[in-house]
Amino acid sequence: MDLQASQIDLKNSIINKSSVLYVEDEEILREEISNLLQGFFKKVFTASNGEEALEIYEKNSDEIDILLTDVNMPKMNGIELVTKVREKDSNLPIIICTAFNDAEVLLKAIKLGVSDYIIKPIQMITTLKVCNKILTTRNNELLIKKHVKELEDLKSVLEDENFIIETDLEQKITYVNALTCKASGYTAEELIGQKNNILKHPDTSKDFVENLWNTINAGNKWQGKIRNLAKDGSTFYTKTTILPIFDENGKIIKFLSTGILITAEEEEKQNLKRIILQHKGEKLKVENTIQQRVEDEVKKILASTGNEKDAQNKKLIQLVNDLDAEIKRLRNKNIDNNSRVITSEKKLQETMVRFDNMQIAYQEKISGMNSTIQILAKKFEDLIKKSKLTAEKLDKSQKSITILQGYIDDYRKKIADLEDVISSYEKELKESKSYKY
């Protein structure tokens, strides 16, 4: 029942997606094992000696995922084959099939970086489990490399378009990217090691700073607009997200700040406010001027008589007409100004929405990157542990082989001594028989 369960488990493992090159000079054994391997591997290449195996490998190196080879073969033995393969690929998983007394062979194989060894006669389930373990480890290593490459590419994109600052738990800057240095006017050497308030604008309130640090120290994300002070005393604004970074135990180890420059948008907002205030001032000034002119004309009419009144009435009519024209002009100007304000507000709103969306996208990428880094770190730690265990296993195996080799040598010596005793006995027996006759 356990054998069947192991077979089902192996058929659903990474072996089913992998190809193997199996090398064995004994024809009957090669056909038997290769037929069994074909029930598990996606593809099985077979060779009867080292030279044939090397030729197959060179033609199909992109397709072969693991090499399983005998040691003692004609034309080119297993160690020579492994040496040739290692010249072309230092990472291909290789398993050698050997015997207990091949201590010297195993030492050479270990130096060549073989992944494991199988003691003959081959036990299929054990061999497949060893292959599965090696291929799984290899696949994890490739995935880690792939994720690291993706993370490096993502980091490059983020650093090109975002301010990035890392600080430790004491609020000291431990890393800044080139964009931060360019905007602030400081070099990386001038910023690293300094408290992060080196960039804090003097108009930033104490409550604002306390709220920010209380939020991230509690393990939460902070988002908002920050007014910064450059080295030359100028001001620049960033739309910023600050994340606490945790270790595998959930403990905060540092803080990551990313931001987008919004100085231009902030200036546009200030310009919009000035336009609105200017428009209100002009409107008030015109209204006051019109009111004063009407009051002056009414006073003149009240103070005049006769023909002067007629003349003043004409002036008043003209004034009303002028006022009507002025009102129309102001109405049109007001419409234009309102349209300009609405357009500016709309433009500003669209810009802020765009930056918000960009910030959210970058934030999601950073969060994903942080999670992936933690997962990869855990996998890498597991791989190191497995590598240590494998090294310990090889070391113990080598010691066992050395001990067994000693036993074998002792047995051989005893057999040789026994052969001498037998020969001596046979000689004495012959002499004894000859003497009797």
C-alpha positions, 0 to 999 in steps of 0.5 A: 500500500505504501509502495503504491502511495509513493508511486502516485505521489512521485507521478504527481511530482516535479519528476513528471515534468522533467527529463533524465539521461540514464547511462548504463553499459549492461543492456538488460539492466539498462532496458529494465531501468529505462522502462521503469523511468519512462513511467515517471519522467516526461522523457528518458534518454539512454546511453550505453557508455560515456561517449554516447552519453556525452554526445546525447547530452551535447545535442539535448542539453537544454532539455535534460534536467538530470543525469543518472550514470553508472561509473564503470563503463567502456570507452568513457567511464562515469567520472570522465563523463561527469568531468566533461559535463561539468566543463559545460554545466556546473549546475546540472544535477548528477547522480552516480551509481556505484558500489560500496568499495568505490571509495576513491570514485566517490571522492572524485565524484564529490569533488566534481559536485555530484548531487548524490549517489545510488548504491547498486543494485538500484532500488527504483522507488529510492532512486526516484525519491532521490531524483525528486528531492534533487530536482525540487531543490534545483527548481526552487533555486531557479525560482529564487533566481527568477524572483530575484531578477524580477525584484531587481527589475522592479526595484530599478523601475521604482528607483527611477520614478520614486524617492526611496529612503530606508531608516532604522528603528532609531530614525537614522537613514540607512539608504537613499536612492539617486532620485532622493539625492537629486531632489534634496541636493544632498549626496548619499554620504551626507544623508546616510547615518543622519536622522531623517529630520534632516529633510524636514521642513521647519513649517512641519508641525510637531503633531504631524510628525508624531502622528506619522511615527506613531502610525508606522511604529504601530506596524501600520502604513502611513500615506500623505503629503510631505513638505521637504527642505532641500540642502539649498533651502528650497522646498519640494513636496512629495506624495509619500507612503511609509511602510514598516518592514517586518522579519519572519517573526513579525518584528519591525526591523526598518522603515521603507519610504517611497514618494512621488514628486508633486512640487509642480502640482502643489505650485499649480494649486497655489497659483489657482488659489492666487487666481481666485483671490485676484478675481475676487479682489478685482470684482470687489474693486469694480463694484466699489468704483461703480457704487461710488460713480452712481452716488456721485451722479445722484448727488449732482442731480439732486444739487442741480436745477432746470437745464442742468438737471436735463444734462445730468439726466443724460449723464445718468442715462449714459452712466447706466448704459456704461454700467450695463456694458460694464456689467456685461463685460464683467459677466463675460470675464467672470464666465471666462475666469470661472471656466479657467478655474474649473479647468485648472481644478479639473486638471489638478484633480486629474493629476492628483488621481493619476498620482494616487493611482500610480502610488497605489500601484507602486505600493502594491508592488512594494508590498508584494516585493516585501512578501516575496523577499520574506518567502524567498529568504525562508526558502533560501534558508531551507535550501541552506539547511538541506545543503548542510544535511546533504553535506553531512550525509555525504560526509557520514557516507564517506566515513562509512565507506572508509570503514567498510573499505577497511573491513573489506581490506581486512577480509581480503587479508584474512582470505589471503592468509586463509589461502596461504594456510590452505595451500600450506595444508594441501602441501603438507597433505601431499607430502604426507601422502607421498611419504606413506607411499 
